[in-house]
Amino acid sequence: MNKNPHLRILHVFRAPLGGLFRHVLDLTRAQLARGYDVGIFCDSTTGNAVTEAALAELAPRLPLGLHRVPIARNPGFGDLSALRALAKVRRATDANILHAHGAKGGAFARLVPLPSGSRVARLYTPHGGSFNYRPGSMTHRAYMAVEGLLAHRTEIFTFESAFIAGRFETYVGGSQEKIRVIYNGISDTEFEPVCTAKATFDLLYIGELRAAKGIDTLLDALARLRNQGRTLTLLAVGSGPDREQLAARVATLGLDGSVVFEDPRPIREALGRARVMVVPSRAESLPYVVLEAAAACQPLVSTDVGGIPEIFGPFHETLIPPDDADRLAEAIAAKLDEGEESRRASALALTEHVRARFALDKMADGVLSAYVDALGLGASAPFANAEVRPA
């Protein structure tokens, strides 16, 4: 693909954590490999050893630099200081693409003042974010009102799942020509299968330790299985605000000795350490953890939320409702009783589906196509991989 000399890209987001951060890293590396000038603007107070190492490795390679300032999760007066810092970075780097990720990044990138007559495009990828709040709740209505106001300062919306794009259309609305659905993609190397033959745990959870991820429901399901005479072990890999609360829940449910919490690590170091991976989420967009596990041929039990059915495709009927510990316990037991050979065959079928649909290069090309369209640079045939969502 030929480099377009007009693109100077600044990725704007809050926390260097989770799938959002993985998405930014993948895009940044792909854009650098294509010869584009790229920079990152994010929070300086969050992260973990894995994310800090990734940023340290990437920083010297960023022509537009790595810029970190304190950014709180919730709105506050500190946002004014962060917004001024972003404006200064935008001017210094002369970035003409502000690619915002997540609700906070989306607000900052679209509120930053721009010089009169400047040709700067603002793109917004929510990654679920505020669109995952329960529709009808006060919080949801407030955030949707803000999204509606900011939509007028957005050239292109890129959604990593049709599910979140649909929520945008329902609760915000807007011009169809501004909307792109560009699926998250993973690299060929991630399709190397893991082996579960030497697994030391029955179940694996990977993700943030917070309410939206539903790990409390998973613990309740484990307690139900124990009451049925099935004592299963769980490895929970992740960090988050609810870790102490979840540890207390383990004790309350009598699961001491059955649940082990470990800090975040590269996902392939955890895959294969358990016979079955469980994704008990209450809300998702298009989670990388499911894509990565599916690509690695890890047997999966997952809830039917957000864009997960889009990942499972023809196998979506195996998904279960969220917040149902009884159904989750049944699904876990059934998957474990399926037998190694059958579990492997099911996992391999999902792997091949993911391989055909969720490619990293296709994601990167689709995003570049959106940049070109947002700047009004004319025909974008070299990047024609983005899907314009129909009305």
Backbone torsions as a table, in degrees:
resi	resn	phi	psi	omega
1	MET	NA	133.7	-179.2
2	ASN	-78.5	142.3	178.6
3	LYS	-71.2	135.6	170.8
4	ASN	-95.2	116.6	-170.8
5	PRO	-69.8	-8.6	-175.0
6	HIS	-81.6	-15.1	-169.7
7	LEU	-90.2	120.3	172.4
8	ARG	-126.9	107.8	-161.6
9	ILE	-107.0	126.4	174.6
10	LEU	-118.9	115.4	176.7
11	HIS	-86.1	128.3	-175.0
12	VAL	-121.7	122.8	178.6
13	PHE	-158.1	173.7	-179.9
14	ARG	-91.5	-81.8	-168.2
15	ALA	-91.6	129.0	173.3
16	PRO	-79.0	69.1	-177.2
17	LEU	-143.6	155.5	167.8
18	GLY	66.6	-159.8	-175.7
19	GLY	-65.8	-33.6	177.1
20	LEU	-58.7	-45.8	-179.5
21	PHE	-66.4	-40.5	176.9
22	ARG	-57.8	-43.1	-179.9
23	HIS	-60.9	-46.7	179.6
24	VAL	-62.8	-43.6	178.6
25	LEU	-59.1	-47.0	-178.7
26	ASP	-62.1	-45.1	179.2
27	LEU	-63.3	-45.5	-177.9
28	THR	-60.5	-46.6	-180.0
29	ARG	-64.3	-39.8	178.7
30	ALA	-66.3	-38.7	-179.9
31	GLN	-71.2	-37.4	174.6
32	LEU	-63.9	-40.9	179.9
33	ALA	-62.9	-27.9	178.2
34	ARG	-87.3	-1.6	175.1
35	GLY	93.5	13.9	-179.3
36	TYR	-85.7	157.0	175.4
37	ASP	-88.2	121.6	-173.0
38	VAL	-132.1	146.0	173.4
39	GLY	-140.8	167.7	-178.7
40	ILE	-132.4	136.6	174.8
41	PHE	-126.9	118.2	-176.8
42	CYS	-154.9	179.9	-177.3
43	ASP	-69.6	147.1	179.1
44	SER	-101.5	-4.1	-172.4
45	THR	-106.7	-7.4	179.4
46	THR	-118.7	161.2	-179.4
47	GLY	139.2	177.9	175.3
48	ASN	-145.0	-176.8	-175.0
49	ALA	-59.1	-37.9	-178.7
50	VAL	-67.9	-47.2	-177.3
51	THR	-69.9	-36.7	178.7
52	GLU	-64.4	-38.5	177.7
53	ALA	-65.0	-40.2	179.5
54	ALA	-64.0	-42.5	178.8
55	LEU	-67.9	-38.8	179.0
56	ALA	-63.2	-39.2	178.2
57	GLU	-67.9	-36.2	-173.7
58	LEU	-82.4	-33.4	-170.8
59	ALA	-50.6	-47.5	-177.8
60	PRO	-65.6	-14.6	-176.6
61	ARG	-96.0	-1.0	-174.3
62	LEU	-93.3	108.1	179.7
63	PRO	-59.8	-32.1	179.2
64	LEU	-95.0	2.7	171.5
65	GLY	85.4	165.9	172.9
66	LEU	-108.2	123.2	-174.6
67	HIS	-125.5	118.8	-177.0
68	ARG	-126.7	128.6	177.3
69	VAL	-136.6	159.5	177.5
70	PRO	-64.2	128.5	177.5
71	ILE	-135.4	114.7	-179.6
72	ALA	-76.0	153.9	179.1
73	ARG	-65.2	-42.9	-177.7
74	ASN	-99.2	154.9	179.7
75	PRO	-58.6	145.0	179.3
76	GLY	-172.4	176.6	-177.4
77	PHE	-63.7	-26.5	178.4
78	GLY	-62.2	-20.1	179.3
79	ASP	-62.6	-29.9	-179.3
80	LEU	-64.4	-41.2	178.4
81	SER	-65.6	-43.1	179.1
82	ALA	-64.6	-37.8	179.6
83	LEU	-66.0	-40.0	176.3
84	ARG	-63.4	-39.0	178.5
85	ALA	-63.8	-40.8	178.6
86	LEU	-64.0	-41.7	178.7
87	ALA	-60.2	-40.4	178.6
88	LYS	-64.9	-42.7	178.4
89	VAL	-64.4	-40.9	-179.4
90	ARG	-61.1	-43.0	179.0
91	ARG	-67.0	-44.2	-176.0
92	ALA	-66.2	-36.7	-177.4
93	THR	-89.0	-15.4	-175.0
94	ASP	56.3	35.1	179.2
95	ALA	-63.4	134.4	176.2
96	ASN	-111.6	2.0	170.1
97	ILE	-124.8	115.2	171.0
98	LEU	-104.1	103.8	-178.5
99	HIS	-100.4	108.1	-176.1
100	ALA	-94.1	140.6	-179.6
101	HIS	-128.6	130.5	179.7
102	GLY	77.9	163.8	-173.3
103	ALA	-61.0	-44.3	-177.5
104	LYS	-69.7	-44.7	176.1
105	GLY	-61.0	-39.0	179.4
106	GLY	-62.6	-39.8	178.4
107	ALA	-66.7	-46.8	-177.6
108	PHE	-61.2	-51.1	-174.5
109	ALA	-64.1	-27.7	-177.4
110	ARG	-95.3	-13.1	176.5
111	LEU	-96.8	-16.9	-177.9
112	VAL	-60.4	131.5	-179.1
113	PRO	-68.2	141.4	178.9
114	LEU	-120.9	144.6	179.1
115	PRO	-61.1	146.8	178.4
116	SER	-59.8	130.1	178.6
117	GLY	81.5	2.2	-179.2
118	SER	-71.1	149.7	179.3
119	ARG	-105.7	80.7	179.9
120	VAL	-123.1	129.0	-179.3
121	ALA	-101.8	136.9	178.2
122	ARG	-113.2	120.8	177.5
123	LEU	-116.0	147.6	-174.3
124	TYR	-132.8	122.9	173.5
125	THR	-115.7	107.3	-174.2
126	PRO	-68.3	-29.3	-174.5
127	HIS	55.1	42.6	-176.4
128	GLY	83.2	-81.9	174.1
129	GLY	49.1	-128.8	-177.1
130	SER	-64.7	-18.9	-180.0
131	PHE	-76.6	-8.3	178.1
132	ASN	-91.7	-5.7	175.5
133	TYR	-66.8	151.4	-177.1
134	ARG	-62.0	119.4	179.6
135	PRO	-55.8	136.5	180.0
136	GLY	95.4	-19.6	179.1
137	SER	-71.9	159.0	179.3
138	MET	-59.0	-42.7	-179.9
139	THR	-61.9	-44.2	-179.9
140	HIS	-61.9	-45.6	-178.9
141	ARG	-62.6	-40.0	179.7
142	ALA	-64.0	-46.6	-178.7
143	TYR	-66.9	-37.0	179.1
144	MET	-66.7	-34.3	176.2
145	ALA	-63.4	-42.4	177.6
146	VAL	-65.2	-43.1	178.8
147	GLU	-59.6	-38.3	179.1
148	GLY	-63.6	-40.6	178.3
149	LEU	-66.7	-42.2	-177.6
150	LEU	-74.9	-19.2	-179.8
151	ALA	-58.2	-28.7	-179.2
152	HIS	-74.4	-11.2	178.2
153	ARG	-110.1	28.6	-176.1
154	THR	-128.6	125.3	179.1
155	GLU	-80.6	-41.3	-178.3
156	ILE	-142.5	139.0	170.5
157	PHE	-105.4	128.7	174.7
158	THR	-115.2	126.0	-179.2
159	PHE	-116.1	134.6	-179.2
160	GLU	-85.6	-1.1	173.7
161	SER	-147.0	149.2	175.4
162	ALA	-65.7	-27.2	179.6
163	PHE	-61.1	-50.4	-179.1
164	ILE	-69.7	-35.6	175.4
165	ALA	-60.1	-40.1	178.2
166	GLY	-64.5	-39.9	177.3
167	ARG	-64.8	-38.1	176.9
168	PHE	-61.0	-47.4	-178.8
169	GLU	-61.8	-38.5	-177.3
170	THR	-72.0	-43.8	-169.7
171	TYR	-104.5	-13.1	178.0
172	VAL	-121.5	-48.8	-178.0
173	GLY	77.7	-174.5	-179.6
174	GLY	136.5	-176.9	-176.0
175	SER	-75.2	128.3	-178.9
176	GLN	-61.0	-31.1	-176.7
177	GLU	-69.7	-11.7	177.7
178	LYS	-87.9	-8.2	-169.9
179	ILE	-101.7	130.7	173.3
180	ARG	-127.3	137.6	168.7
181	VAL	-105.8	112.3	-177.6
182	ILE	-124.9	106.2	-175.2
183	TYR	-65.6	143.3	169.0
184	ASN	-55.6	146.2	179.8
185	GLY	-131.0	156.6	178.6
186	ILE	-128.4	159.7	-172.2
187	SER	-83.2	163.4	179.9
188	ASP	-59.4	-35.1	-176.9
189	THR	-65.4	-21.0	-177.7
190	GLU	-80.2	-2.9	178.2
191	PHE	-93.1	10.7	172.6
192	GLU	-71.6	119.6	-174.6
193	PRO	-69.4	146.6	172.7
194	VAL	-93.4	158.5	178.9
195	CYS	-110.2	128.1	179.1
196	THR	-101.1	5.4	-174.8
197	ALA	-61.5	-30.1	-178.5
198	LYS	-107.1	22.9	-178.9
199	ALA	-60.6	138.1	179.3
200	THR	-103.7	-5.1	175.8
201	PHE	-121.6	154.8	174.5
202	ASP	-78.2	-43.3	-171.7
203	LEU	-128.4	151.6	179.5
204	LEU	-131.2	132.7	170.6
205	TYR	-120.4	132.7	176.0
206	ILE	-129.9	123.1	178.6
207	GLY	158.1	-178.5	178.0
208	GLU	-69.3	148.8	179.2
209	LEU	-96.8	80.8	179.1
210	ARG	-151.4	166.6	-168.4
211	ALA	-58.1	-40.8	-174.7
212	ALA	-61.6	-22.1	-176.7
213	LYS	-85.5	-8.2	171.0
214	GLY	70.8	18.3	-178.6
215	ILE	-67.3	-23.6	175.3
216	ASP	-63.8	-37.2	176.1
217	THR	-65.5	-37.5	176.9
218	LEU	-62.5	-42.1	177.4
219	LEU	-63.2	-40.1	176.7
220	ASP	-62.8	-38.9	178.3
221	ALA	-64.5	-39.7	177.0
222	LEU	-61.5	-40.9	179.2
223	ALA	-64.2	-39.0	177.5
224	ARG	-64.0	-41.7	178.6
225	LEU	-65.9	-36.8	177.4
226	ARG	-64.6	-39.6	178.1
227	ASN	-64.4	-22.6	177.6
228	GLN	-89.7	4.0	178.7
229	GLY	92.8	9.6	179.4
230	ARG	-110.2	104.8	178.3
231	THR	-94.5	106.5	-176.9
232	LEU	-108.9	154.0	178.4
233	THR	-107.4	145.7	-177.7
234	LEU	-129.4	131.3	169.8
235	LEU	-103.6	118.5	179.2
236	ALA	-110.1	113.6	-176.7
237	VAL	-108.7	117.1	179.1
238	GLY	160.8	178.7	176.9
239	SER	-139.5	166.1	179.2
240	GLY	160.3	173.9	-172.3
241	PRO	-69.2	-17.2	-174.9
242	ASP	-102.6	15.3	-174.2
243	ARG	-61.5	-47.3	-178.9
244	GLU	-64.7	-40.1	178.7
245	GLN	-63.2	-40.1	179.7
246	LEU	-69.6	-38.4	177.0
247	ALA	-62.1	-38.4	177.0
248	ALA	-66.4	-36.1	178.8
249	ARG	-65.7	-37.8	176.4
250	VAL	-56.5	-46.1	-179.3
251	ALA	-65.7	-43.2	-179.0
252	THR	-61.4	-37.2	-178.2
253	LEU	-82.7	-2.0	-179.5
254	GLY	73.9	29.5	-177.4
255	LEU	-101.4	12.2	177.4
256	ASP	-54.8	134.0	-179.1
257	GLY	89.5	-13.7	-179.8
258	SER	-103.3	-17.0	-176.4
259	VAL	-122.7	128.1	178.2
260	VAL	-119.9	125.6	175.6
261	PHE	-97.7	132.4	175.2
262	GLU	-129.7	151.0	179.9
263	ASP	-68.5	159.8	-179.7
264	PRO	-56.2	148.5	177.7
265	ARG	-153.7	165.9	174.2
266	PRO	-52.7	135.7	-168.8
267	ILE	-59.7	-35.4	-176.8
268	ARG	-70.2	-15.8	173.8
269	GLU	-74.1	-22.1	-179.6
270	ALA	-97.4	-35.9	-179.8
271	LEU	-58.9	140.3	180.0
272	GLY	90.4	-10.9	178.9
273	ARG	-81.4	-7.3	177.0
274	ALA	-137.1	157.5	-177.9
275	ARG	-71.6	-33.1	-176.6
276	VAL	-139.6	136.3	173.6
277	MET	-97.5	139.4	-178.7
278	VAL	-117.6	131.1	176.7
279	VAL	-118.2	95.0	-173.1
280	PRO	-94.8	24.2	-168.3
281	SER	-57.6	149.8	171.7
282	ARG	-92.7	-25.6	-178.1
283	ALA	-153.6	139.3	177.7
284	GLU	-153.6	164.1	168.1
285	SER	-102.0	-87.8	173.9
286	LEU	-137.3	82.7	-166.5
287	PRO	-67.3	130.4	176.6
288	TYR	-61.5	-35.7	-175.8
289	VAL	-59.9	-33.6	177.7
290	VAL	-73.6	-42.6	177.7
291	LEU	-59.9	-45.8	-176.6
292	GLU	-67.0	-41.9	179.3
293	ALA	-66.9	-41.6	178.6
294	ALA	-63.6	-42.1	179.8
295	ALA	-62.4	-35.5	-178.0
296	ALA	-83.4	3.7	177.4
297	CYS	66.7	32.9	176.5
298	GLN	-83.8	124.5	175.7
299	PRO	-56.6	138.8	-171.2
300	LEU	-129.7	142.8	163.3
301	VAL	-122.9	126.8	-173.8
302	SER	-143.1	155.6	174.5
303	THR	-83.0	160.1	-177.3
304	ASP	-96.3	77.6	-178.3
305	VAL	-134.9	154.5	174.0
306	GLY	53.2	-132.5	-178.4
307	GLY	-91.1	6.5	-179.4
308	ILE	-59.5	-39.9	175.6
309	PRO	-60.0	-27.4	177.7
310	GLU	-69.8	-31.5	176.3
311	ILE	-72.2	-44.6	-176.4
312	PHE	-73.7	-25.2	175.9
313	GLY	53.1	-119.6	-176.5
314	PRO	-66.0	-8.6	-178.9
315	PHE	-105.7	15.1	-174.3
316	HIS	-66.6	-19.6	-179.6
317	GLU	-68.8	-12.0	177.1
318	THR	-81.4	-9.9	-178.7
319	LEU	-75.5	154.5	-176.2
320	ILE	-123.0	160.2	-179.9
321	PRO	-66.8	151.6	175.0
322	PRO	-76.8	166.0	174.1
323	ASP	60.0	30.1	179.7
324	ASP	-130.9	90.8	-175.9
325	ALA	-63.4	-33.7	179.5
326	ASP	-65.3	-47.5	179.3
327	ARG	-65.1	-38.1	179.4
328	LEU	-64.8	-42.5	177.9
329	ALA	-61.0	-43.0	178.5
330	GLU	-61.8	-43.7	-178.4
331	ALA	-66.1	-39.7	178.1
332	ILE	-63.8	-46.9	-179.9
333	ALA	-61.1	-43.0	-179.4
334	ALA	-63.7	-40.6	-179.3
335	LYS	-67.5	-41.2	179.0
336	LEU	-68.1	-33.2	179.7
337	ASP	-80.2	-7.5	-174.9
338	GLU	-66.4	-27.6	-177.5
339	GLY	96.4	144.3	-174.5
340	GLU	-56.4	-46.0	-175.7
341	GLU	-65.6	-43.6	-179.6
342	SER	-67.7	-41.9	177.4
343	ARG	-59.1	-42.1	-178.8
344	ARG	-65.1	-40.8	-180.0
345	ALA	-63.7	-42.4	178.5
346	SER	-64.2	-42.9	179.9
347	ALA	-64.4	-39.0	-179.7
348	LEU	-65.7	-38.5	178.5
349	ALA	-62.1	-41.8	177.3
350	LEU	-67.1	-37.8	177.5
351	THR	-56.6	-46.7	-177.9
352	GLU	-66.4	-35.2	176.2
353	HIS	-63.9	-45.2	-179.5
354	VAL	-65.6	-39.6	179.3
355	ARG	-58.0	-37.9	-176.1
356	ALA	-77.0	-21.0	-168.9
357	ARG	-117.9	-24.2	-169.7
358	PHE	-121.6	75.0	-176.7
359	ALA	-99.4	138.6	-179.5
360	LEU	-61.5	-44.8	-179.3
361	ASP	-61.7	-38.6	179.1
362	LYS	-65.2	-40.6	176.9
363	MET	-61.6	-48.1	-177.7
364	ALA	-62.7	-42.0	179.2
365	ASP	-66.1	-38.6	178.8
366	GLY	-63.2	-40.6	178.8
367	VAL	-67.2	-41.6	177.6
368	LEU	-62.6	-36.8	175.9
369	SER	-61.2	-41.7	178.6
370	ALA	-64.0	-37.6	177.7
371	TYR	-60.9	-47.3	-177.9
372	VAL	-62.4	-44.0	177.8
373	ASP	-63.0	-41.0	-177.6
374	ALA	-64.1	-33.7	178.2
375	LEU	-83.1	-7.7	-179.4
376	GLY	66.7	38.5	-176.9
377	LEU	-85.1	5.5	177.3
378	GLY	95.7	-153.5	-175.1
379	ALA	-56.0	135.8	-178.6
380	SER	-120.6	38.4	-176.2
381	ALA	-54.0	-38.0	-179.6
382	PRO	-62.7	-18.1	-175.5
383	PHE	-116.9	23.1	-169.9
384	ALA	-78.5	67.2	176.6
385	ASN	-124.8	-1.8	178.8
386	ALA	-81.5	144.4	177.7
387	GLU	-97.8	119.2	173.2
388	VAL	-80.3	116.5	-173.5
389	ARG	-69.4	127.3	-179.6
390	PRO	-70.5	158.5	177.4
391	ALA	-69.4	NA	NA
